[in-house]
Amino acid sequence: MENESNATVRITRRYTASPERVFDAWLDPAAAGKWLFATPTGRMVRVEIDARPGGRFIFVDRRNGEDMEHTGEYIAIERPHRLVFTFVVPKYSSVTTRVTIDISPLAEGCELTLTHEGVLPDYKERTKDGWAGILDGLAGTLASLPGSESTSASAAPRESPQS
């Protein structure tokens, strides 16, 4: 999985939603299918989540008639603070990478830091842009979930150092 030439991408966002709501949006198939690996022009045709360490996930987004699979296995699930999983997009690479989601409570809402390790150097910027769009989609999904009247969601980007 890891190689000295591989890159790490790190992105931080702040949400007004609680850590629990943000964490749960990663593992609830109905919610995750709206934002996780979804694209504006695609249609999510398959979402399977086996939310347990050793469990797997698969998201299939149909883009211009082509199915884009995003797969992985959960390594750690520590609600509502940490989620770690392997990640592969077979169309682009057979390399398995590792994604860590750390969620810290704030006075109002939470801060989420996503760290994607083992990214192929040629895909670093594309990966960073992809995750930025996904995390923005998370904000929109959080705002649309039941109970969001009292807990709004926004994604406020915060620069963080990258390796």
N, C-alpha and C positions, 0 to 999 in steps of 0.2 A: 504494500500500500504506500509506504513512505519512500521517498527518494530524495537525496540531497538537492537535486535540481527542481523539485516540486515546490510550489508556492503555497502560502497561506493567505486566505482572504478573511478579513475581519470587518464586520459592519455592526454598528450600534444604533438602536432606535429607542425612543421613549414613547410609551403608550399611556393614555389616561385610564385605560382598563386595568383591572386588578391582575396581579401575577397569575392567579388561578384561571381567569378568563383567557389570558394570552396563552398560557400553557395548554389548556384544554383544546384550544383552536388547532393545535398541531396534531392532536390525536383523535379528534372527532371526525369521522369520514364525511359527514354532511357539511360541516364547516370547512374542513381542510380542502375538500374538493372544489370549493369556491375560489380559493386563493393560492394554495400550495402547488406550484408547478403549472398553474393555469395561466393561459395567455389571453389577451383581449380578443384575438382573432380565432382562437382554438375553441374546442368543445371538450370538456372533461367527459370521457366515455367509460372510465373505470377508476374506482378508488377502493382499495382494500387496505385496511390497517389492522394488524394484529399487535395491539399496543401492550407489549410485555418484552422484557429483555429476552433476546433471541427470536422475537417475533419479527415478521417482515412486513414491508409495505410495498405497494405498487400504485402508481398514478399513471394513467394513460390519457394524454391530451391529444385530440385529433386536430392537427394543424394542416390546412390545405390538403386534406385527404390522406395525410400520413399520420400514423400513430406514433407518438413520442412517449416512450416508456421512461419512467423515473422509478428506480427501485432501491431498496436498501434493507438493512436489518438494524433493529434497535439494540443498542449496547447497554444504555442506562436510561431509566425513566425515574426521575426523582421529583415528583409533583410538589410544588409548582416552580421549582428552581432550576432544574437541569434536565436536558434531553440530549442524548448522544446517539448518533446512528451512522451506519455506513451509507454510502451513496454512490450510485452508478447510473449513467445515462448511456445505455449500450450503443445507441446510434453513433455517438461521438467517441466513445472510448470504453475499453474493457477495464480500465483502471478503477479500483475501488478507493474512494476517498472517505474522509471522516468529517462529519458535521457535529458541532457542539453548540447547543442553545443554552445560554445562561441567562436567567431572569432574576433581577434584583428588585425588591420592593422599593418604592419611593414614597415620599409623603403623600403624593397623589399619583396613583398608577404604578408603573414599573419601567425598568430599563432592560432591554433585551440585547444581548451581545451574541451574534452568530459568528462562529469561527469555523471556516472550511479549510481543512488541512489536506495536503496531498494533491492540490490542483495542478494540472499540467501547466507549465509556464505559458504556452500559447493560448490558454483559456483563462488566464487570470483576470483580465479586464472584463471579458464577457461574463465570467462567473460573478464578479463583483456587481456588474450591472444587473444581471439576472436576479441575484439575491436582493438587491435594492428594490427592484420592481415587485418581487414576491413579498417583501416586508411591507411595502406600501399597500399591496393587496390585502395583507393581514389587517391593516388598520381599517380599511373599508369594510371587510367582513365583520370585524369586531363591532363596528358601528351599526351593522344591520342585524345582529343577533338579538333574540328576545332579551329584554331587560336592558338594552343599550340606552334607553331613555335616561336612565339615571347614571349610567357609566358610559360616557362617550369614549371613542378611541381616536387617537391621532398618532401619526408617526412623525416624530420630530427627529430628523437625522442628526447624528452627533459624530463628528469625525473621531476616529480612533486610529492609533498607529497600526500599520500593517507590517507583517514580516516579509 
